[in-house]
């Protein structure tokens, strides 16, 4: 179940958080990992190697197209192929629409949208060389968010960036299917994942806006929005990503996996 033995997988934003947890999970499932971040995520790669796996760490700015070409070339040079790509790198900005700046939007969209576009483009170009109609499918997973499905105040720019990832990925899945590439493209939509740096940023900002230095109170309010009774953990999302890239989801493409403790069920 949920094995990717011998397949080569790339995870962006793998220096910490969901990206690091996903890289470790895919390696445990038998994958060979290319892990990237703004600074080469050597700690993630070392943890994989220490556990007996194979990993290559690379520095990468996901908004730089030339960097993507180099990353794909390095993956093929090191492991001989690429079969899986997880476009995880992302940033978060909040604030009232009326107070937000175009510069903030450009900074957000460069990572959350340009990075996913370029990562998907170069993943398709590379993966299609190493899969075919008689092989296990290639797989791309793009990280969206519950913010890409439902609205909330103070997160309009972030929501716009993640909603774009959602529909872009559906179109990418249609192209890959219609052109016979044997590459599946899906999105995953996390709820609030309490153990990430992004969640800490959210707690800090909302606490400051409430005029309190009380992150625990904000966490309790966030927890109450998740009917399952808790906030998420990085491994909750990593497990969902592993499912989407494994052959256990071989009939899934162009769809979304919502891992949110029931947040959007309300």
C-alpha positions as CSV (number, residue, x, y, z in Angstrom):
1,X,0.0,0.0,0.0
2,X,1.2,3.5,-0.9
3,X,4.6,2.4,-2.1
4,X,6.7,4.2,-4.7
5,X,9.7,1.9,-4.7
6,X,12.5,3.0,-7.0
7,X,10.7,6.1,-8.3
8,X,12.4,9.5,-8.2
9,X,10.5,12.3,-6.5
10,X,11.1,16.0,-6.3
11,X,9.7,18.1,-3.3
12,X,10.1,21.8,-3.3
13,X,10.2,23.8,-0.1
14,X,11.6,20.7,1.6
15,X,13.7,22.5,4.2
16,X,11.0,22.3,6.9
17,X,7.4,21.8,7.6
18,X,5.1,19.9,5.2
19,X,7.9,19.8,2.6
20,X,10.4,18.1,4.9
21,X,7.8,15.7,6.3
22,X,6.7,14.8,2.7
23,X,10.2,14.1,1.6
24,X,10.8,11.8,4.5
25,X,7.5,10.0,4.0
26,X,8.2,9.4,0.3
27,X,11.7,8.1,1.1
28,X,10.2,5.7,3.7
29,X,7.9,4.5,0.9
30,X,10.9,3.6,-1.3
31,X,11.3,6.8,-3.3
32,X,14.6,8.5,-4.3
33,X,14.3,12.1,-3.3
34,X,15.4,15.4,-4.8
35,X,14.7,18.0,-2.1
36,X,14.9,21.7,-2.8
37,X,14.6,25.0,-1.0
38,X,16.0,28.6,-1.1
39,X,18.9,27.2,0.8
40,X,19.8,23.6,0.0
41,X,17.8,21.5,2.6
42,X,20.8,19.4,3.7
43,X,19.2,18.5,7.0
44,X,16.2,16.9,5.2
45,X,18.5,15.0,2.8
46,X,20.7,13.9,5.7
47,X,17.7,12.5,7.6
48,X,16.7,10.5,4.6
49,X,20.2,9.2,4.0
50,X,20.6,8.3,7.8
51,X,17.4,6.2,7.5
52,X,18.9,4.3,4.6
53,X,17.4,6.3,1.7
54,X,18.8,8.2,-1.2
55,X,18.5,12.0,-1.4
56,X,19.9,15.0,-3.3
57,X,19.6,18.5,-1.7
58,X,19.6,21.5,-4.0
59,X,19.2,25.3,-3.5
60,X,16.3,26.6,-5.6
61,X,14.2,29.7,-6.1
62,X,11.0,28.3,-7.4
63,X,10.2,31.6,-9.1
64,X,13.3,31.4,-11.3
65,X,12.7,29.4,-14.5
66,X,16.4,28.8,-15.2
67,X,16.7,27.3,-11.8
68,X,14.0,24.8,-12.6
69,X,15.8,23.7,-15.7
70,X,19.0,23.1,-13.7
71,X,17.1,21.3,-11.0
72,X,15.6,18.9,-13.4
73,X,18.9,18.3,-15.1
74,X,20.5,17.5,-11.7
75,X,17.7,15.1,-10.9
76,X,18.2,13.2,-14.1
77,X,22.0,13.2,-13.8
78,X,21.9,11.9,-10.2
79,X,19.0,9.4,-10.4
80,X,18.5,8.9,-14.1
81,X,14.9,9.9,-14.2
82,X,12.0,11.9,-12.6
83,X,8.6,10.4,-11.9
84,X,7.0,12.5,-9.2
85,X,6.9,16.2,-8.4
86,X,5.4,17.9,-5.3
87,X,5.2,21.7,-5.7
88,X,5.0,22.5,-2.0
89,X,7.0,25.8,-1.7
90,X,4.7,28.6,-0.5
91,X,4.5,31.8,1.4
92,X,1.7,33.5,3.4
93,X,0.6,37.2,3.6
94,X,-2.5,38.5,5.3
95,X,-4.1,41.9,5.6
96,X,-7.1,43.9,4.5
97,X,-7.5,44.2,0.8
98,X,-7.7,48.0,1.0
99,X,-4.3,48.1,2.8
100,X,-2.5,45.5,0.7
101,X,0.1,46.5,-1.9
102,X,0.8,45.4,-5.4
103,X,4.4,44.6,-4.2
104,X,2.9,42.2,-1.6
105,X,0.8,40.5,-4.2
106,X,3.8,40.1,-6.5
107,X,5.9,38.6,-3.7
108,X,3.1,36.2,-2.9
109,X,2.3,35.2,-6.4
110,X,5.9,34.7,-7.4
111,X,6.2,31.7,-5.1
112,X,2.6,30.5,-4.8
113,X,1.7,30.8,-8.5
114,X,4.8,31.3,-10.6
115,X,6.5,28.5,-8.6
116,X,3.7,26.1,-9.2
117,X,3.4,27.0,-12.9
118,X,7.1,26.6,-13.5
119,X,7.3,23.4,-11.3
120,X,4.4,21.9,-13.2
121,X,5.8,22.9,-16.6
122,X,9.2,21.5,-16.0
123,X,7.9,18.4,-14.2
124,X,5.7,17.6,-17.3
125,X,8.6,18.1,-19.6
126,X,10.9,15.9,-17.6
127,X,8.5,13.2,-16.3
128,X,7.0,12.4,-19.7
129,X,10.4,11.2,-20.8
130,X,10.4,8.5,-18.2
131,X,6.9,7.2,-18.2
132,X,4.7,5.8,-20.9
133,X,1.4,4.0,-21.5
134,X,2.7,0.7,-20.1
135,X,4.4,2.1,-17.0
136,X,3.1,3.3,-13.6
137,X,1.9,6.9,-14.1
138,X,3.9,9.9,-13.3
139,X,2.4,12.2,-10.7
140,X,2.4,15.9,-9.8
141,X,0.8,17.2,-6.6
142,X,0.4,20.9,-6.2
143,X,-0.1,22.4,-2.7
144,X,-3.3,24.5,-2.5
145,X,-5.1,25.2,0.8
146,X,-8.6,25.3,2.3
147,X,-8.0,29.0,1.5
148,X,-8.2,28.0,-2.2
149,X,-11.7,26.6,-1.6
150,X,-13.4,29.0,0.9
151,X,-13.0,32.6,1.7
152,X,-12.1,34.3,4.9
153,X,-11.4,37.9,5.9
154,X,-7.8,39.2,5.8
155,X,-6.5,36.3,3.6
156,X,-7.8,37.5,0.2
157,X,-4.5,37.6,-1.6
158,X,-3.4,34.2,-0.2
159,X,-6.8,32.8,-1.1
160,X,-6.5,34.1,-4.7
161,X,-3.1,32.6,-5.1
162,X,-4.2,29.2,-3.8
163,X,-7.5,29.2,-5.8
164,X,-5.4,29.7,-8.9
165,X,-3.3,26.7,-8.1
166,X,-6.5,24.7,-7.8
167,X,-7.9,25.4,-11.2
168,X,-4.5,25.5,-12.9
169,X,-3.9,22.0,-11.7
170,X,-7.2,20.7,-13.1
171,X,-6.3,22.2,-16.5
172,X,-2.8,20.6,-16.3
173,X,-4.4,17.2,-15.6
174,X,-6.7,17.6,-18.6
175,X,-3.7,18.4,-20.9
176,X,-1.6,15.5,-19.6
177,X,-4.5,13.1,-20.0
178,X,-5.6,14.3,-23.5
179,X,-2.0,14.3,-24.8
180,X,-1.3,10.8,-23.5
181,X,1.5,11.7,-21.2
182,X,0.4,9.2,-18.4
183,X,1.0,11.9,-15.8
184,X,-1.6,12.5,-13.1
185,X,-2.0,16.0,-11.6
186,X,-3.9,16.6,-8.4
187,X,-4.0,19.2,-5.6
188,X,-4.0,18.8,-1.8
189,X,-5.8,21.3,0.5
190,X,-4.5,21.4,4.1
191,X,-6.4,22.8,7.0
192,X,-4.5,24.6,9.7
193,X,-1.3,22.6,10.3
194,X,-0.3,23.7,13.8
195,X,3.4,22.6,13.6
196,X,4.5,24.7,10.6
197,X,6.2,28.0,10.5
198,X,3.3,29.4,8.4
199,X,0.8,28.5,11.2
200,X,3.0,30.2,13.8
201,X,3.0,33.3,11.5
202,X,-0.9,33.1,11.3
203,X,-1.2,32.8,15.1
204,X,1.2,35.7,15.7
205,X,-0.6,38.0,13.3
206,X,-4.1,37.2,14.5
207,X,-3.0,37.5,18.1
208,X,-1.5,40.9,17.4
209,X,-4.6,42.1,15.6
210,X,-6.7,41.1,18.6
211,X,-4.4,43.3,20.8
212,X,-3.2,40.3,22.8
213,X,0.0,38.4,23.0
214,X,-1.9,35.2,23.4
215,X,-1.3,32.6,20.7
216,X,-2.9,29.8,22.7
217,X,-6.2,31.7,22.6
218,X,-5.9,32.0,18.8
219,X,-5.0,28.3,18.5
220,X,-8.2,27.4,20.5
221,X,-10.3,29.5,18.2
222,X,-8.7,27.8,15.2
223,X,-9.1,24.4,16.8
224,X,-12.8,25.0,17.2
225,X,-13.2,25.5,13.5
226,X,-12.0,22.0,12.9
227,X,-14.8,19.5,13.8
228,X,-12.4,16.7,14.2
229,X,-11.3,18.4,17.4
230,X,-7.6,19.1,16.7
231,X,-5.4,21.1,14.4
232,X,-3.4,19.3,11.7
233,X,0.1,17.8,11.8
234,X,2.7,17.8,9.0
235,X,2.4,14.0,8.6
236,X,-1.3,14.3,8.0
237,X,-0.6,16.1,4.8
238,X,2.5,14.1,3.9
239,X,0.4,10.9,4.1
240,X,-2.2,12.4,1.8
241,X,0.6,13.4,-0.7
242,X,2.0,9.9,-0.6
243,X,-1.4,8.5,-1.5
244,X,-1.7,10.9,-4.4
245,X,1.6,10.0,-5.9
246,X,1.3,6.3,-5.3
247,X,-0.4,3.8,-7.6
248,X,-3.2,3.5,-5.0
249,X,-4.6,6.7,-6.5
250,X,-4.1,5.6,-10.1
251,X,-7.7,6.5,-11.1
252,X,-7.4,10.0,-9.7
253,X,-6.4,13.1,-11.7
254,X,-7.7,16.6,-11.9
255,X,-9.2,16.5,-8.5
256,X,-8.5,17.7,-5.0
257,X,-7.8,15.9,-1.7
258,X,-9.0,18.0,1.2
259,X,-7.2,17.2,4.5
260,X,-8.7,19.7,6.9
261,X,-10.3,18.0,9.9
262,X,-13.7,18.8,8.6
263,X,-13.2,22.6,8.3
264,X,-14.8,22.9,4.8
265,X,-17.6,20.5,5.6
266,X,-19.4,23.2,7.6
